Amino acid sequence: MADTILAVCIGTKYVLDASAIDRIRECLAKGGLVVHPTDTVYGLAADPFQPTAVERVYAVKQRPRESALSMAVPEVEDVFRFGVRTPLAENFCRKNLPGPYTVVLRATPAAPPALVNRQGLVGLRVPDHPIPRLLAKIFGPITTTSANRHGQPSPTSCDEAKAQLGDGVDLYIDGGPTLLGAESSVIDLSGPKAKVLRPGTVRPRV
C-alpha cells in the first residue's frame, strides 16, 4: 500500500521533516511516483529524465501518449533552462509566475526528451505553492500533471487522489485541500502572440 506523508500547514507554510524529504527524494530517484498538493489541484510527480518513470505516469493516469506532460521548476529563471527565452515569454513569466499557469515554449536542448512534443514544445510551471517548488528544488524538475485518471475530475484533496490512483503510485503527500481547486491555465508562448490553450480560473496579466 502506498504510504502517506502529512505536510503540516502553518499559515502559508508547510512543514516536512528531514526524514520525509529524504523519503521523497529517494522515491523520485528510484523512478517512483509522488502525489502532492499544488496551488491548483493535486499533482503527480516523477523524474522527467527517467523515461520509465514518465511511462508510469501515463499508465497510472491511463492518459493518451500523444498528450504531452508538463514539468515544474522551482524558480521563474529555471523556466528558461528548458524553454527558449523570448521577450513575450519573459514578460509573461515575470508578471504571472509563480502562479496557476502552464507556459508552453520551444524546448531547449536541456529539456527532457520524454516531455517534448512532436512540435518541439515543452510545458513548464512554477506553482504558487511551496511543496512542488520544494520538490523541484531538492530533486530537480518534476513532472506536473493532475493526479487523476484520464477523463475523471482533477482531485483537490489527497483523499480524492487516492480514490482514483490508489496503489498505482508510491507516495502521497497530504497538504489539505488545494487553494484554487481548478487546473492551471495553459498559455502557448512559443509564437509571436500568446495563445490560451486551456483557460483557468485566474486571468493572467499580459
N, CA, C and O of each residue as an XYZ file, in Angstrom:
824
protein
N       0.842     -1.201      0.000
C       0.000      0.000      0.000
C       0.876      1.250      0.000
O       1.892      1.303      0.692
N       0.482      2.238     -0.768
C       1.248      3.474     -0.841
C       1.223      4.208      0.492
O       0.182      4.283      1.146
N       2.369      4.750      0.896
C       2.466      5.499      2.143
C       1.971      6.928      1.955
O       1.922      7.448      0.840
N       1.606      7.550      3.077
C       1.169      8.947      3.073
C       2.011      9.748      4.047
O       2.205      9.347      5.195
N       2.508     10.878      3.583
C       3.239     11.820      4.421
C       2.342     13.020      4.667
O       1.790     13.585      3.722
N       2.193     13.410      5.903
C       1.372     14.565      6.240
C       2.232     15.820      6.253
O       3.220     15.900      6.984
N       1.849     16.801      5.436
C       2.529     18.093      5.423
C       1.715     19.049      6.282
O       0.604     19.426      5.908
N       2.246     19.438      7.410
C       1.525     20.280      8.355
C       1.541     21.723      7.868
O       2.600     22.288      7.598
N       0.363     22.305      7.762
C       0.243     23.684      7.289
C       0.291     24.644      8.477
O      -0.473     24.513      9.433
N       1.203     25.610      8.395
C       1.309     26.666      9.398
C       1.230     27.994      8.662
O       2.219     28.448      8.087
N       0.068     28.611      8.679
C      -0.133     29.832      7.910
C      -0.074     29.538      6.429
O      -0.886     28.778      5.901
N       0.899     30.148      5.755
C       1.075     29.902      4.327
C       2.228     28.935      4.066
O       2.622     28.735      2.917
N       2.775     28.329      5.140
C       3.909     27.428      5.003
C       3.504     26.008      5.364
O       2.526     25.783      6.077
N       4.282     25.048      4.853
C       4.061     23.638      5.141
C       5.335     23.059      5.717
O       6.436     23.397      5.283
N       5.180     22.184      6.699
C       6.331     21.605      7.373
C       6.490     20.150      6.945
O       5.587     19.337      7.137
N       7.642     19.829      6.366
C       8.038     18.458      6.074
C       9.369     18.224      6.779
O      10.324     18.969      6.555
N       9.448     17.194      7.632
C      10.702     16.983      8.356
C      11.753     16.365      7.431
O      11.451     15.937      6.317
N      12.983     16.330      7.918
C      14.110     15.892      7.088
C      13.940     14.464      6.614
O      14.296     14.147      5.479
N      13.400     13.589      7.464
C      13.230     12.192      7.054
C      12.204     12.069      5.937
O      12.361     11.244      5.037
N      11.147     12.892      5.989
C      10.136     12.878      4.929
C      10.733     13.349      3.620
O      10.476     12.762      2.569
N      11.526     14.402      3.676
C      12.170     14.915      2.465
C      13.106     13.872      1.867
O      13.170     13.721      0.647
N      13.836     13.146      2.725
C      14.724     12.098      2.234
C      13.936     10.990      1.552
O      14.365     10.469      0.522
N      12.782     10.621      2.116
C      11.953      9.566      1.517
C      11.439      9.998      0.150
O      11.425      9.207     -0.792
N      11.019     11.253      0.046
C      10.505     11.767     -1.221
C      11.603     11.775     -2.277
O      11.393     11.342     -3.410
N      12.770     12.272     -1.894
C      13.895     12.335     -2.827
C      14.285     10.931     -3.297
O      14.529     10.709     -4.483
N      14.339      9.999     -2.360
C      14.709      8.620     -2.705
C      13.669      7.986     -3.626
O      14.020      7.279     -4.570
N      12.400      8.239     -3.353
C      11.320      7.694     -4.168
C      11.443      8.181     -5.613
O      11.370      7.380     -6.546
N      11.627      9.480     -5.799
C      11.746     10.035     -7.139
C      12.999      9.518     -7.846
O      12.968      9.235     -9.043
N      14.081      9.399     -7.114
C      15.333      8.933     -7.711
C      15.216      7.502     -8.219
O      15.881      7.127     -9.184
N      14.372      6.702     -7.571
C      14.179      5.307     -7.967
C      13.116      5.148     -9.050
O      12.745      4.026     -9.396
N      12.622      6.271     -9.589
C      11.599      6.183    -10.616
C      10.193      6.097    -10.077
O       9.271      5.717    -10.799
N      10.016      6.448     -8.808
C       8.707      6.370     -8.183
C       7.812      7.550     -8.514
O       8.251      8.543     -9.093
N       6.545      7.420     -8.133
C       5.541      8.451     -8.374
C       5.074      9.020     -7.042
O       4.776      8.275     -6.109
N       5.013     10.348     -6.960
C       4.643     11.043     -5.727
C       3.480     11.990     -6.011
O       3.579     12.856     -6.880
N       2.387     11.826     -5.284
C       1.235     12.737     -5.375
C       1.417     13.835     -4.342
O       1.808     13.562     -3.207
N       1.137     15.078     -4.727
C       1.387     16.204     -3.832
C       0.397     17.338     -4.125
O      -0.163     17.406     -5.219
N       0.184     18.222     -3.153
C      -0.694     19.377     -3.397
C       0.018     20.438     -4.220
O       1.245     20.534     -4.202
N      -0.760     21.229     -4.939
C      -0.243     22.410     -5.621
C      -1.216     23.548     -5.344
O      -2.149     23.400     -4.555
N      -0.992     24.684     -5.998
C      -1.917     25.803     -5.844
C      -3.228     25.558     -6.580
O      -4.229     26.217     -6.297
N      -3.235     24.611     -7.528
C      -4.418     24.376     -8.364
C      -5.139     23.103     -7.944
O      -6.189     23.169     -7.304
N      -4.583     21.939     -8.300
C      -5.133     20.642     -7.898
C      -3.972     19.769     -7.440
O      -2.816     20.185     -7.521
N      -4.268     18.564     -6.961
C      -3.183     17.658     -6.584
C      -2.459     17.187     -7.840
O      -3.082     16.872     -8.854
N      -1.125     17.146     -7.752
C      -0.300     16.811     -8.891
C       0.393     15.474     -8.719
O       0.442     14.917     -7.623
N       0.932     14.967     -9.827
C       1.631     13.689     -9.845
C       3.052     13.931    -10.334
O       3.272     14.326    -11.479
N       4.011     13.688     -9.448
C       5.409     13.983     -9.736
C       6.197     12.717    -10.025
O       6.015     11.681     -9.385
N       7.076     12.833    -11.007
C       8.049     11.797    -11.323
C       9.272     12.493    -11.895
O       9.229     13.682    -12.211
N      10.361     11.747    -12.027
C      11.575     12.292    -12.627
C      11.389     12.336    -14.148
O      11.299     11.283    -14.778
N      11.328     13.527    -14.749
C      11.084     13.609    -16.185
C      12.247     13.120    -17.036
O      12.096     12.925    -18.242
N      13.417     12.920    -16.410
C      14.582     12.441    -17.148
C      14.698     10.911    -17.114
O      15.629     10.344    -17.687
N      13.751     10.245    -16.441
C      13.704      8.784    -16.450
C      12.511      8.352    -17.306
O      11.372      8.428    -16.844
N      12.746      7.902    -18.537
C      11.628      7.519    -19.404
C      10.691      6.493    -18.789
O       9.483      6.547    -19.023
N      11.223      5.557    -18.007
C      10.347      4.555    -17.403
C       9.421      5.187    -16.362
O       8.280      4.754    -16.200
N       9.910      6.209    -15.659
C       9.065      6.907    -14.689
C       7.965      7.681    -15.406
O       6.820      7.700    -14.953
N       8.304      8.314    -16.512
C       7.307      9.042    -17.298
C       6.251      8.079    -17.839
O       5.064      8.403    -17.855
N       6.681      6.900    -18.279
C       5.721      5.919    -18.777
C       4.797      5.446    -17.666
O       3.628      5.158    -17.920
N       5.302      5.362    -16.438
C       4.449      5.005    -15.300
C       3.372      6.062    -15.076
O       2.233      5.731    -14.744
N       3.729      7.332    -15.256
C       2.736      8.395    -15.117
C       1.609      8.191    -16.121
O       0.432      8.260    -15.766
N       1.972      7.941    -17.373
C       0.953      7.710    -18.396
C       0.090      6.497    -18.050
O      -1.129      6.521    -18.221
N       0.729      5.450    -17.569
C      -0.005      4.212    -17.285
C      -0.993      4.387    -16.132
O      -2.150      3.980    -16.238
N      -0.540      4.991    -15.031
C      -1.423      5.110    -13.867
C      -2.568      6.078    -14.130
O      -3.663      5.908    -13.593
N      -2.322      7.089    -14.950
C      -3.368      8.039    -15.310
C      -4.255      7.534    -16.456
O      -5.327      8.082    -16.711
N      -3.789      6.477    -17.143
C      -4.461      5.996    -18.355
C      -4.602      7.137    -19.364
O      -5.640      7.320    -20.000
N      -3.535      7.876    -19.478
C      -3.509      9.075    -20.312
C      -3.014      8.736    -21.707
O      -2.050      7.982    -21.843
N      -3.641      9.268    -22.746
C      -3.153      9.021    -24.109
C      -1.716      9.497    -24.267
O      -1.355     10.575    -23.796
N      -0.900      8.686    -24.931
C       0.528      9.004    -25.043
C       0.777     10.279    -25.850
O       1.804     10.934    -25.672
N      -0.158     10.634    -26.737
C       0.044     11.838    -27.540
C      -0.196     13.128    -26.747
O       0.115     14.216    -27.231
N      -0.743     13.014    -25.541
C      -0.957     14.190    -24.689
C       0.292     14.416    -23.842
O       0.538     13.684    -22.884
N       1.068     15.416    -24.191
C       2.351     15.643    -23.522
C       2.156     16.052    -22.062
O       1.156     16.674    -21.703
N       3.128     15.691    -21.233
C       3.161     16.105    -19.834
C       3.994     17.374    -19.702
O       4.877     17.638    -20.520
N       3.707     18.155    -18.668
C       4.497     19.343    -18.355
C       5.419     19.039    -17.181
O       5.366     17.958    -16.595
N       6.267     20.011    -16.850
C       7.112     19.831    -15.678
C       7.154     21.103    -14.852
O       6.947     22.206    -15.357
N       7.429     20.918    -13.569
C       7.513     22.031    -12.629
C       8.967     22.309    -12.290
O       9.775     21.391    -12.150
N       9.285     23.590    -12.161
C      10.623     24.039    -11.765
C      10.460     25.005    -10.587
O       9.381     25.566    -10.395
N      11.523     25.202     -9.796
C      11.357     25.979     -8.565
C      11.276     27.482     -8.731
O      10.608     28.154     -7.946
N      11.951     28.026     -9.748
C      12.023     29.475     -9.895
C      11.731     29.885    -11.333
O      11.865     29.084    -12.258
N      11.332     31.139    -11.508
C      10.992     31.638    -12.843
C      12.177     31.515    -13.800
O      12.000     31.133    -14.956
N      13.361     31.830    -13.336
C      14.527     31.764    -14.225
C      14.776     30.343    -14.725
O      15.334     30.153    -15.806
N      14.363     29.338    -13.938
C      14.552     27.951    -14.352
C      13.699     27.595    -15.568
O      14.020     26.658    -16.299
N      12.625     28.334    -15.785
C      11.785     28.101    -16.964
C      12.645     28.163    -18.226
O      12.462     27.380    -19.158
N      13.570     29.093    -18.236
C      14.344     29.336    -19.450
C      15.592     28.448    -19.567
O      16.381     28.601    -20.499
N      15.759     27.537    -18.632
C      16.733     26.461    -18.836
C      16.181     25.447    -19.824
O      16.927     24.825    -20.581
N      14.871     25.292    -19.805
C      14.241     24.226    -20.582
C      13.346     24.741    -21.712
O      13.016     23.989    -22.629
N      12.954     26.010    -21.654
C      12.165     26.632    -22.701
C      12.887     27.849    -23.251
O      13.531     28.584    -22.503
N      12.782     28.062    -24.542
C      13.504     29.156    -25.188
C      12.974     30.508    -24.709
O      11.770     30.762    -24.726
N      13.884     31.351    -24.290
C      13.541     32.685    -23.804
C      13.203     33.595    -24.988
O      13.972     33.691    -25.945
N      12.069     34.251    -24.915
C      11.693     35.292    -25.879
C      11.183     36.481    -25.078
O      10.827     36.314    -23.911
N      11.133     37.674    -25.660
C      10.583     38.809    -24.915
C       9.150     38.560    -24.451
O       8.786     38.939    -23.338
N       8.341     37.929    -25.289
C       6.960     37.629    -24.911
C       6.918     36.708    -23.702
O       6.182     36.961    -22.748
N       7.704     35.644    -23.743
C       7.704     34.676    -22.646
C       8.263     35.296    -21.366
O       7.720     35.083    -20.283
N       9.326     36.046    -21.489
C       9.946     36.653    -20.318
C       8.982     37.642    -19.652
O       8.881     37.680    -18.426
N       8.292     38.424    -20.444
C       7.343     39.392    -19.897
C       6.190     38.687    -19.187
O       5.798     39.077    -18.088
N       5.651     37.645    -19.825
C       4.533     36.921    -19.217
C       4.966     36.266    -17.905
O       4.278     36.385    -16.890
N       6.088     35.586    -17.929
C       6.538     34.866    -16.738
C       6.861     35.822    -15.595
O       6.574     35.531    -14.434
N       7.454     36.952    -15.927
C       7.789     37.934    -14.888
C       6.533     38.454    -14.192
O       6.549     38.716    -12.989
N       5.438     38.603    -14.954
C       4.210     39.155    -14.391
C       3.325     38.115    -13.703
O       2.550     38.462    -12.812
N       3.428     36.854    -14.100
C       2.432     35.873    -13.686
C       2.955     34.679    -12.889
O       2.165     33.928    -12.317
N       4.258     34.498    -12.846
C       4.810     33.347    -12.142
C       5.599     33.786    -10.925
O       6.249     34.831    -10.960
N       5.556     33.003     -9.837
C       4.784     31.772     -9.644
C       3.280     32.034     -9.737
O       2.801     33.108     -9.373
N       2.548     31.036    -10.228
C       1.115     31.195    -10.366
C       0.494     30.006    -11.065
O       1.194     29.066    -11.441
N      -0.840     30.040    -11.244
C      -1.577     28.888    -11.776
C      -1.565     28.826    -13.303
O      -2.615     28.765    -13.942
N      -0.372     28.842    -13.869
C      -0.226     28.848    -15.320
C       0.809     27.823    -15.762
O       1.844     27.652    -15.119
N       0.521     27.155    -16.852
C       1.494     26.328    -17.552
C       1.856     27.063    -18.829
O       0.987     27.354    -19.651
N       3.139     27.366    -18.997
C       3.570     28.072    -20.203
C       4.183     27.067    -21.171
O       4.959     26.196    -20.776
N       3.826     27.199    -22.427
C       4.331     26.308    -23.468
C       5.348     27.079    -24.298
O       5.040     28.122    -24.874
N       6.567     26.545    -24.348
C       7.667     27.202    -25.046
C       8.370     26.220    -25.976
O       8.216     25.005    -25.845
N       9.132     26.752    -26.903
C      10.027     25.922    -27.704
C      11.063     25.320    -26.773
O      11.688     26.045    -25.999
N      11.260     24.007    -26.831
C      12.169     23.325    -25.915
C      13.625     23.631    -26.236
O      14.016     23.724    -27.400
N      14.418     23.785    -25.183
C      15.869     23.895    -25.341
C      16.458     22.484    -25.343
O      15.760     21.527    -25.011
N      17.745     22.341    -25.716
C      18.378     21.015    -25.672
C      18.401     20.399    -24.274
O      18.556     19.185    -24.141
N      18.248     21.216    -23.231
C      18.285     20.699    -21.864
C      16.971     20.055    -21.442
O      16.937     19.362    -20.426
N      15.895     20.259    -22.185
C      14.590     19.727    -21.811
C      14.585     18.206    -21.910
O      15.198     17.645    -22.819
N      13.895     17.526    -20.980
C      13.829     16.064    -21.041
C      13.071     15.601    -22.277
O      11.927     16.010    -22.475
N      13.667     14.768    -23.106
C      13.026     14.359    -24.364
C      11.632     13.762    -24.179
O      10.765     13.933    -25.035
N      11.415     13.062    -23.065
C      10.124     12.399    -22.846
C       8.981     13.388    -22.686
O       7.817     13.005    -22.802
N       9.295     14.673    -22.418
C       8.256     15.674    -22.207
C       8.142     16.656    -23.366
O       7.300     17.554    -23.328
N       8.974     16.502    -24.395
C       8.927     17.393    -25.554
C       7.993     16.783    -26.594
O       8.154     15.621    -26.967
N       7.013     17.563    -27.067
C       6.060     17.009    -28.018
C       6.607     16.996    -29.442
O       7.745     17.402    -29.677
N       5.807     16.536    -30.382
C       6.276     16.369    -31.759
C       6.609     17.695    -32.422
O       7.365     17.736    -33.393
N       6.049     18.775    -31.902
C       6.333     20.104    -32.447
C       7.562     20.747    -31.796
O       7.914     21.884    -32.108
N       8.207     20.011    -30.894
C       9.391     20.547    -30.230
C       9.075     21.502    -29.111
O       9.896     22.356    -28.777
N       7.877     21.375    -28.511
C       7.444     22.274    -27.447
C       7.424     21.545    -26.112
O       7.303     20.321    -26.052
N       7.545     22.329    -25.038
C       7.504     21.766    -23.691
C       6.686     22.686    -22.797
O       6.744     23.907    -22.937
N       5.920     22.097    -21.874
C       5.127     22.858    -20.916
C       5.852     22.975    -19.587
O       6.444     22.007    -19.109
N       5.806     24.173    -18.983
C       6.542     24.438    -17.749
C       5.671     25.184    -16.753
O       4.865     26.037    -17.125
N       5.850     24.843    -15.461
C       5.112     25.507    -14.391
C       6.058     25.939    -13.284
O       7.059     25.278    -13.007
N       5.727     27.059    -12.657
C       6.313     27.456    -11.371
C       5.108     27.638    -10.453
O       4.561     28.738    -10.370
N       4.687     26.587     -9.768
C       3.466     26.677     -8.962
C       3.600     27.672     -7.817
O       4.688     27.868     -7.274
N       2.500     28.289     -7.462
C       2.482     29.195     -6.314
C       2.113     28.397     -5.065
O       1.117     28.670     -4.395
N       2.947     27.409     -4.780
C       2.746     26.528     -3.634
C       4.116     26.004     -3.222
O       4.898     25.604     -4.085
N       4.426     25.996     -1.933
C       5.784     25.653     -1.518
C       6.172     24.201     -1.727
O       7.355     23.915     -1.911
N       5.227     23.275     -1.707
C       5.607     21.861     -1.762
C       6.157     21.456     -3.133
O       7.266     20.923     -3.187
N       5.439     21.681     -4.247
C       6.051     21.284     -5.524
C       7.329     22.053     -5.834
O       8.236     21.518     -6.471
N       7.406     23.297     -5.391
C       8.639     24.048     -5.625
C       9.787     23.490     -4.780
O      10.937     23.482     -5.218
N       9.471     23.025     -3.569
C      10.490     22.385     -2.744
C      10.976     21.096     -3.395
O      12.177     20.835     -3.451
N      10.032     20.288     -3.888
C      10.418     19.037     -4.530
C      11.324     19.309     -5.728
O      12.333     18.629     -5.915
N      10.960     20.308     -6.539
C      11.757     20.643     -7.717
C      13.112     21.224     -7.327
O      14.067     21.152     -8.100
N      13.194     21.791     -6.144
C      14.467     22.368     -5.687
C      15.395     21.298     -5.121
O      16.592     21.296     -5.410
N      14.845     20.384     -4.314
C      15.700     19.379     -3.666
C      16.036     18.220     -4.593
O      17.043     17.539     -4.398
N      15.186     17.991     -5.614
C      15.417     16.862     -6.502
C      15.828     17.291     -7.905
O      16.731     16.710     -8.507
N      15.162     18.301     -8.405
C      15.303     18.724     -9.793
C      13.919     18.816    -10.395
O      12.938     18.562     -9.696
N      13.799     19.165    -11.656
C      12.472     19.281    -12.265
C      11.652     18.012    -12.067
O      12.193     16.906    -12.065
N      10.361     18.179    -11.903
C       9.454     17.046    -11.739
C       8.319     17.180    -12.746
O       7.980     18.284    -13.174
N       7.741     16.057    -13.116
C       6.551     16.136    -13.951
C       5.448     16.830    -13.173
O       5.385     16.730    -11.947
N       4.589     17.526    -13.879
C       3.434     18.142    -13.232
C       2.218     17.867    -14.090
O       2.099     18.359    -15.212
N       1.329     17.080    -13.543
C       0.076     16.711    -14.192
C      -0.898     16.378    -13.086
O      -0.481     15.957    -12.007
N      -2.165     16.554    -13.322
C      -3.147     16.311    -12.265
C      -3.158     14.839    -11.875
O      -2.987     13.961    -12.720
N      -3.361     14.581    -10.589
C      -3.288     13.226    -10.034
C      -4.638     12.516    -10.164
O      -5.255     12.124     -9.173
N      -5.070     12.367    -11.404
C      -6.353     11.720    -11.674
C      -6.222     10.780    -12.859
O      -5.241     10.832    -13.602
N      -7.207      9.927    -13.029
C      -7.276      9.115    -14.234
C      -7.833      9.964    -15.361
O      -8.659     10.850    -15.139
N      -7.372      9.685    -16.570
C      -7.774     10.470    -17.724
C      -9.292     10.509    -17.858
O      -9.959      9.474    -17.846
N      -9.829     11.729    -17.986
C     -11.268     11.903    -18.144
C     -12.041     12.034    -16.846
O     -13.241     12.309    -16.862
N     -11.357     11.837    -15.707
C     -12.004     11.957    -14.402
C     -11.686     13.320    -13.788
O     -10.744     13.984    -14.221
N     -12.466     13.751    -12.778
C     -12.223     15.063    -12.174
C     -10.835     15.164    -11.551
O     -10.331     14.199    -10.976
N     -10.233     16.324    -11.669
C      -8.933     16.559    -11.042
C      -9.118     16.687     -9.535
O      -9.996     17.428     -9.093
N      -8.320     15.989     -8.735
C      -8.523     15.981     -7.283
C      -8.059     17.264     -6.611
O      -7.020     17.825     -6.960
N      -8.832     17.711     -5.657
C      -8.470     18.892     -4.879
C      -8.117     18.531     -3.435
O      -7.896     19.412     -2.604
N      -8.066     17.240     -3.147
C      -7.632     16.759     -1.830
C      -6.866     15.462     -2.025
O      -6.980     14.808     -3.062
N      -6.093     15.103     -1.028
C      -5.319     13.873     -1.101
C      -6.241     12.658     -1.183
O      -5.962     11.719     -1.929
N      -7.336     12.670     -0.423
C      -8.274     11.540     -0.441
C      -8.876     11.337     -1.824
O      -9.072     10.201     -2.254
N      -9.171     12.432     -2.525
C      -9.710     12.314     -3.880
C      -8.677     11.697     -4.821
O      -9.022     10.896     -5.690
N      -7.424     12.068     -4.646
C      -6.366     11.478     -5.472
C      -6.224      9.987     -5.177
O      -6.078      9.182     -6.097
N      -6.267      9.618     -3.903
C      -6.158      8.210     -3.527
C      -7.302      7.387     -4.106
O      -7.102      6.247     -4.526
N      -8.493      7.962     -4.127
C      -9.659      7.243     -4.637
C      -9.485      6.883     -6.113
O     -10.026      5.878     -6.574
N      -8.733      7.699     -6.854
C      -8.539      7.437     -8.275
C      -7.280      6.620     -8.566
O      -7.311      5.717     -9.402
N      -6.182      6.928     -7.890
C      -4.906      6.315     -8.240
C      -4.498      5.178     -7.316
O      -3.702      4.324     -7.706
N      -5.031      5.151     -6.095
C      -4.780      4.046     -5.182
C      -3.317      3.711     -5.019
O      -2.490      4.589     -4.773
N      -2.996      2.418     -5.161
C      -1.623      1.956     -5.002
C      -0.844      1.998     -6.305
O       0.230      1.406     -6.407
N      -1.376      2.691     -7.298
C      -0.642      2.864     -8.546
C       0.527      3.821     -8.412
O       1.401      3.874     -9.277
N       0.538      4.584     -7.314
C       1.656      5.482     -7.032
C       2.366      4.999     -5.774
O       1.874      4.113     -5.077
N       3.519      5.583     -5.490
C       4.344      5.094     -4.386
C       4.195      5.894     -3.101
O       4.385      5.360     -2.008
N       3.852      7.187     -3.230
C       3.842      8.050     -2.056
C       2.845      9.183     -2.253
O       2.749      9.772     -3.329
N       2.107      9.471     -1.186
C       1.184     10.609     -1.176
C       1.669     11.625     -0.152
O       2.106     11.259      0.939
N       1.589     12.901     -0.509
C       1.832     13.988      0.441
C       0.505     14.692      0.652
O      -0.039     15.292     -0.275
N      -0.013     14.622      1.860
C      -1.311     15.221      2.177
C      -1.082     16.607      2.766
O      -0.608     16.750      3.892
N      -1.429     17.624      1.981
C      -1.287     19.002      2.437
C      -2.616     19.704      2.575
O      -2.677     20.933      2.554
N      -3.703     18.920      2.719
C      -5.026     19.522      2.845
C      -5.581     19.929      1.488
O      -4.962     19.657      0.460
N      -6.735     20.574      1.472
C      -7.368     20.955      0.201
C      -6.561     22.023     -0.526
O      -5.903     22.855      0.099
N      -6.620     21.989     -1.844
C      -5.908     22.992     -2.639
C      -6.660     24.315     -2.611
O      -7.867     24.356     -2.372
N      -5.930     25.384     -2.858
C      -6.494     26.727     -2.734
C      -7.475     27.054     -3.848
O      -8.584     27.520     -3.584
N      -7.074     26.813     -5.099
C      -7.894     27.239     -6.230
C      -8.887     26.177     -6.676
O      -9.988     26.508     -7.115
N      -8.518     24.916     -6.570
C      -9.454     23.843     -6.885
C      -9.774     23.683     -8.350
O     -10.816     23.121     -8.687
N      -8.918     24.157     -9.233
C      -9.106     24.009    -10.673
C      -7.742     23.963    -11.330
O      -6.769     24.485    -10.785
N      -7.663     23.340    -12.501
C      -6.390     23.168    -13.173
C      -5.813     24.504    -13.657
O      -6.522     25.503    -13.775
N      -4.519     24.488    -13.930
C      -3.841     25.695    -14.398
C      -4.304     26.080    -15.796
O      -4.747     25.236    -16.574
N      -4.195     27.369    -16.100
C      -4.352     27.825    -17.476
C      -3.115     27.387    -18.258
O      -2.003     27.391    -17.731
N      -3.320     27.011    -19.520
C      -2.206     26.649    -20.385
C      -2.058     27.733    -21.451
O      -2.972     27.974    -22.240
N      -0.898     28.381    -21.462
C      -0.651     29.521    -22.347
C       0.510     29.189    -23.283
O       1.628     28.950    -22.827
N       0.249     29.173    -24.578
C       1.296     28.922    -25.564
C       2.008     30.233    -25.870
O       1.416     31.162    -26.421
N       3.279     30.297    -25.508
C       4.096     31.484    -25.732
C       5.210     31.212    -26.735
O       6.197     31.945    -26.790
N       5.048     30.161    -27.522
C       6.108     29.778    -28.453
C       6.104     30.582    -29.746
O       7.076     30.544    -30.501
N       5.016     31.312    -30.008
C       4.905     32.094    -31.236
C       4.976     33.576    -30.975
O       5.406     33.994    -29.900
N       4.565     34.381    -31.934
C       4.650     35.839    -31.777
C       3.605     36.410    -30.827
O       3.781     37.508    -30.300
N       2.512     35.668    -30.602
C       1.463     36.125    -29.699
C       1.083     34.997    -28.738
O       1.206     33.817    -29.066
N       0.622     35.379    -27.554
C       0.178     34.389    -26.580
C      -1.147     33.771    -27.015
O      -2.054     34.469    -27.467
N      -1.245     32.441    -26.871
C      -2.477     31.731    -27.174
C      -2.915     30.944    -25.948
O      -2.130     30.197    -25.365
N      -4.170     31.117    -25.563
C      -4.702     30.364    -24.427
C      -5.189     29.015    -24.941
O      -6.168     28.938    -25.683
N      -4.498     27.956    -24.541
C      -4.877     26.605    -24.962
C      -5.897     25.991    -24.023
O      -6.720     25.174    -24.435
N      -5.842     26.389    -22.751
C      -6.823     25.930    -21.764
C      -7.013     27.030    -20.740
O      -6.068     27.359    -20.022
N      -8.199     27.610    -20.647
C      -8.409     28.681    -19.663
C      -8.509     28.114    -18.247
O      -9.001     27.004    -18.045
N      -8.043     28.877    -17.288
C      -8.153     28.501    -15.887
C      -9.049     29.467    -15.149
O      -9.809     30.217    -15.761
N      -8.958     29.446    -13.817
C      -9.835     30.282    -13.009
C      -9.289     31.690    -12.792
O     -10.030     32.599    -12.420
N      -7.981     31.866    -13.027
C      -7.337     33.164    -12.792
C      -6.874     33.725    -14.128
O      -6.154     33.064    -14.877
N      -7.292     34.942    -14.415
C      -6.907     35.569    -15.675
C      -5.490     36.108    -15.588
O      -5.159     36.820    -14.640
N      -4.636     35.774    -16.576
C      -3.228     36.229    -16.499
C      -3.102     37.712    -16.792
O      -3.965     38.325    -17.419
N      -1.986     38.270    -16.312
C      -1.614     39.638    -16.646
C      -0.727     39.614    -17.878
O       0.243     38.858    -17.927
N      -1.039     40.417    -18.853
C      -0.271     40.401    -20.103
C       0.334     41.767    -20.371
O       1.017     41.953    -21.378
